């Protein structure tokens, strides 16, 4: 049986930043369109379901190949449905793939020592598609549940139920396909799930009770990382050194939440998560719109992950090569959480990034750390764990209401929706001067990212997972009956990879024309969204990229992107000054980000004070954004 599984072990986890490009390349190779390739792939999956659809876990072990074929078919259906924007159905099939992988591991690795099955990949794919479906909390719980060796319901129970009714899903014949906006693959009620949620509540209590004088600062942690980087001892020793350093002044999360711990023995009650799953969980924790213990856990993991995955290490290089988007999130989030070492006497005298770590753990006197504490809903008395249980229960029963909890911080939230650039503002307090009262309004910038979304994807005719993702997020915002303000970020990916080159042939006479048309379609779509969801939308400009030496390579492509970004912001400014787009306004601060650089074709690059990772800005832009909102 182990040999039967070998062909499936080498498959890579979902890597949708590259998957969509791979599909286009395969279609071109076959002389077909992407739509034709999608139809062909879905038919292949459905053919397997017809052959093996009534197969159950009671089948003999001689039919392991049938289960492997079902795993491949569910994953193929999941990827295909994802690429054409049918996310409800895609979540179901990725969830089914996880269930079958789980059963195979349970049957052939009962000692739980030999971790050779593909369950790590299946749960990662499922967690990622849950995020795309607008439910990052389900992805978080799935990964933690898997790490704790949680059991899933038998596969045959789903199959038997599937055969009882006509499907309204993708045509697979399974009744549960597409029925819920987020198919729950793990048990909705279990002792283990309660323990995970209780650990989150405990983390919130202990963190709020710890006086800020006893906490380590981001500056302290950067100093320890610098010491560790100069040590020639093994990475395992570095990990232990960091752990000993942290526990001297802060309470570490319970072991059930320590997803970064790769020092555990194979026989432990917890699994050692593969690196790609650890980075995915980090991203979901940091970028989900819940704050509180969820955000604290993500921050707590950064010192450990920085120790385990230095860029120069073998594993660090592998992740940068094979999982660029996952690794890029680690680099970006690490920069936001820890920032850079600044001499203490210079703090407040120069423009600088405020480390999220210091805000979360209450090291800033002006915030006291409470701005990011997830408070229970004052009206309903619900904790975050209670809310998570409610979402799971509602998804299980296919209810239609999945609104985010109202109280995320002491300040009312202003949601920041869009591409990864929303994280530049994540968890910051925007202080906006009210001209009428002479006081300041305070809002917590709460991220709700749709990873990989382009401005072009917001068009109503788009059938792609990012389009679905944006609308799923907007549909979960609180106070649906009131006019609300959100910040929207998109366009940087259009400028970086979607406009220019061979894609212009047969469509536009010039890159200028392509940019102008794309911006107008983006604003038209944003205006339509504003009316549909009763929103006022504040558009973020595309920030210039930071300076990089010509020796770094790719200088020609980088120069072209700078020109495209310049034109993009120019068209945005022109279009939105005319007030022709209903309820859509520009946050016009991009010129304040510029730093003169003669080698740049536009004469400037990103001011180093605002640089996070050479692509994104850090949170030093917060005062500029607040002033732009006021204006």
Residue, then its C-alpha position, 0 to 999 in steps of 0.5 A: x500500500x505504501x508503494x501505491x501512494x508514492x505517485x501522489x506524494x511528490x505532488x506540490x501543494x496549491x500554489x495559486x500564484x503560479x497555478x493560473x499561469x501554468x493553466x494558461x501555458x498548458x492551454x497554449x501548448x495544446x492549442x486550446x483556450x483556457x475555457x476549453x481546458x477547464x471543461x476538459x479537466x472537469x469532465x475528467x474528474x466527473x468520469x472518475x466520480x462515476x466509476x468510483x462514486x459509491x466506493x466506501x471505507x468498507x472496501x477491501x485494502x486491495x482497492x487503494x488505487x481507487x482511493x488514490x484516483x478519487x483523491x486526484x479527481x477531487x483535487x483536479x475538480x477543486x483546482x478547475x472550479x477554483x479557476x473559473x470562480x465556482x468557489x463553493x463547489x471547489x471548497x467541497x472537493x478540496x475538503x473531500x480530498x482531505x477526507x480521503x487522504x486522512x482515511x488512507x493515513x489512518x489505515x496505513x500509518x496507524x502508529x502516526x510515526x511515518x508521516x509520508x502521506x499527502x494529508x499535509x498537502x490536502x489540508x493546506x489546499x483546503x485551508x487555502x481555498x477556504x480563505x479564497x471563499x471568504x472564510x479564513x477562520x475555517x482555514x486556520x482551524x483546519x490546519x490546527x486541527x490537522x496538527x493536533x491529529x484530529x480525526x475526520x468523519x468517515x468518507x463513506x458517510x459523505x458518499x452515501x448522502x451524496x447518492x440520495x439527492x440530485x446535485x445542484x453543484x458542479x455536476x459531480x452528482x454529490x448532494x453536498x457540492x456547492x450547498x454551503x458557502x464553506x464546506x466544513x471538512x472537520x467535525x463541527x463539534x469535538x473535544x479537540x476543537x473545543x481545546x483549540x478554541x479554549x487555548x485562543x481564549x487563554x492566550x487573550x487572557x494571559x496577554x492582556x494581563x501581562x504588564x507591558x514593562x515585562x514584555x520584550x520589544x521588537x528591538x529586543x527580538x531583532x537583537x537576539x536574531x542578530x546574535x543567533x545569525x552569527x552563531x555557527x551552532x545548528x538551527x535546532x539550537x538556534x530555535x531553543x535559544x530563541x525559545x529560552x530568550x522569549x519565555x524569560x519575559x512573556x507567556x508563550x501560547x499553549x503547545x496546542x497552538x505552537x504550530x511553529x514547533x518543529x522540534x517535537x518527536x514523531x511520536x508526539x501528540x502533535x504533528x510537525x507541520x511542513x514549512x509550506x503549511x506553517x507559512x500558510x497558517x501564519x498568513x491566515x492568522x495575521x491577515x484575517x480580520x479578527x485581531x486579538x489572540x489570532x493576531x497575537x499568535x501570528x506575531x508570537x510565531x515570527x521570532x521562531x519562524x525567523x530562526x528556523x527559516x533564514x533566507x540563506x538556509x537550505x529550506x529558506x532557499x527552497x521556499x523562495x524557489x518553489x513557493x514564492x508567494x508563501x515565502x514573500x508573505x513571510x518576508x513581508x509579515x516579518x517586516x511589519x511585525x518586527x520592523x528594523x532596528x532603530x536607535x531609541x533616541x531617533x524614534x519620533x525624530x525620523x519617519x519610521x515604521x511602528x512594529x506591530x509586535x510593540x502595538x500588539x503586546x502593549x509596548x506603546x504608551x499611546x495605545x496601551x496595546x488595547x487597540x488590538x484586543x478582540x473584545x466580546x460583542x457587548x450586545x450579545x456577550x460573545x467571545x471570538x471562540x463562540x463566534x468561530x463555533x457559530x460560523x462553523x455551525x451555520x456553514x454546516x446547516x447552510x445558513x446565509x448569514x456569516x457577518x463578521x463580529x461587530x467588535x474587533x477593537x475599542x475603535x470602530x473598524x475601517x476595513x481595508x479590502x484588496x490585494x496584499x498591499x492592504x497589510x501595510x495598513x493592517x491593525x493601525x489606528x487612523x486618526x482623522x481630524x474632524x473639522x466640524x468638532x475639532x476632535x479626532x475620529x479614530x478607526x482601526x484599519x482592519x485587513x480583509x485581503x483577497x490575495x492576488x486580485x487585480x483591478x481588472x478582476x473586479x469587472x462583473x464579467x470576470x469568472x475567476x477566484x479573486x473576483x469571487x473572493x472580493x464579493x465574499x469578503x464584502x458580503x461579510x462586512x457588518x452593518x449591511x443596512x448602513x452606508x460604510x466606508x472601506x479602503x480598496x487596494x488593487x492595481x499593483x499586480x496589473x502594473x507588475x504583470x498584467x499590462x504590457x509586453x505581448x499581451x498588448x498585441x491585438x488589443x491596444x495600440x500602446x501601453x498608455x491605452x491599456x492602462x487608461x482602459x483598465x483604470x476606467x473599468x476598475x473605477x466603473x466596477x468599484x462604483x457598481x460595488x459601492x452601490x451594491x453593498x452600500x459603500x463609500x470606497x476610498x481607492x489606494x494609489x499604487x505605491x512606487x517600488x523601492x530602489x534596487x541596484x542594477x546588479x540585482x538584475x531584472x532592471x529593464x522590467x523594473x524600469x517598465x513597471x515604474x513607468x506603468x505605475x506612474x501612468x496608472x496613478x496619473x489616470x486615477x488622479x484625473x478620473x477621480x478628480x472629476x467626481x464621475x464615479x459614484x461613491x468612489x474617491x482617491x486617497x491621493x498621497x502617492x506623491x508623498x512617497x516619492x524619493x528622487x532617483x535619477x536612474x529611474x525612468x520616472x525620476x523617483x523611487x519609493x522613499x526608503x522610510x516607507x519601504x517594507x520589502x521592496x514591493x510593499x510599503x510599511x505602516x509609516x504611511x498611516x499619517x499620509x493615509x489619514x490626511x488623505x481621508x480627511x482631505 
